[in-house]
Amino acid sequence: MNKKWLTLFILALAELLAMSLQFSASAVAEEFQEMWALSQSQAGWLTAVVQLGFVAGRRRPRCSIWPTSCGRGGTSPPRHSSVPLPTVP
């Protein structure tokens, strides 16, 4: 396997593992329905809220570290950062 395909495989595997946690509410929805006496609709809302929480949680750290990336002004990221900076057109 050449380096390009290996990199693609590792990236896809990392994304799969990172996203699998996001769907944990779907996996346990039936147990929550029984334990908390939830309706189908309430279980669906629980799943949606958990996924929205993951989206909000991913957005929050970037805003708190680099306020400019959220459109609020502020300072630029430090130059000694090991994270590659995004380019702005």
N, C-alpha and C positions, 0 to 999 in steps of 0.2 A: 504494500500500500504506500503510495507516495505521500509526501508531507501535506499536500493540499487536502487529500481525502481524509487523512488522519486528523487534521485540524478540524475539518467539517464534522467528522464523527464525534470528536471530543466536545465540540460546541453543541451539537444536537443532544448528546447525552446529558451535558450540564443543564441545558434548557429543560429537558424532560424531567430531570430530578428536581430542579427548582420549581417547576410548575406543578408537580405531583402533589405537593403540600397544599397548593391552592384548592385542589379538588377534594380535600379531606372531608369537608362538610357534606358533599354528595355521597361519600362512602358510608358515612354514619347517620345519614338522614333518617333511615328507618328506625334505628335504635333511639334516636332523639324523639321521634314521633311516639314511640311506645312509652319511653321514660317520662316525657313531659306532656303527653296527651295532646300532641299537635295535630292539626289538620294537614291535608296535602298542601294546601295553600301556604300555611304557616311554615311548613318544612321547606317549601320552595323559596319563601322570603328569607329564611335563615341561610340557605345556600347562597342566595344572591348577596346578602349582606356580608357574609364571610368573604366572598370574592371581591366585593367592593372595598372591604377593609384591606385586603392585600394590595389592591391598586393604590389606595390612599397611603398605605405604609411604604410603598415603593417610591411614591412621589415626595413624601415628607423629608426623608434624609437629604435628598438632593437640594431641596429648597433651603434647608437649615444650614447646609455647608456652603452652597454657592447661591446666594440670593439673586444674582443676576440671571441665573438660568430659569427663574420663575417670573421674570418681568417686574421685579420689585426694586431694581437698582441695587446698590450695595457695592461691595468690593469684589474684585476678581479673585479667583482661586490662587493660592500661593504658588510661586514659581517652583518651589522645591517639591511639589506634589509628584508622586509617582504615577498618578492617574493621568492618562493622556487627555488633553483638553480638546473639547469639540471645536470644530472650525465653524465660524459664522460667515455666511456668504455676504 
